[in-house]
């Protein structure tokens, strides 16, 4: 059996092992700036973060924060046991290759109404995503969309050997 050792948070930090299950969605005033191919794709201080045990926060940005025309519907769908069926989006910046399936949203999420009309993004494919000026690191593994910053400590689910956490 794998023993997970919680990292003790320092001043101004949170442990993802203190986050709830089922997850909690909460509005926060943090500035998120998303850039790709030299263009600002989104810029907002109106974000909702979803907190779930063992995961760094996933941030949802309002669709209105995205530059006109950069979000395009994608074919991919996945199901979350808590939030329902997610629909994915591609991000298209003129002059650059499209980023496919890099964001998702929940069109009919009655459990988390705070997520209505908001999009979450995988940070890895973008040139940069910052949160309050700090460059975001992607959650390990590529499946989950958490944003790692210096104010959260793990260990984080997503990497090799963590699937059963």
Secondary structure, DSSP 8 states (H G I E B T S, - for coil): ----------TT-EEGGGS-SS-EEEEE---EEEEETTEEEEEES-EEEEEETTEEEEEEEEGGGB-TT-EEEEEEEEEETTTEEEEEEEE--TTS--EEEEEEE-TT-SS-GGGTTEEEE-STTSSEEEETTEE-EE-TTSSS--EE-TTEE---TTSTT-TT-
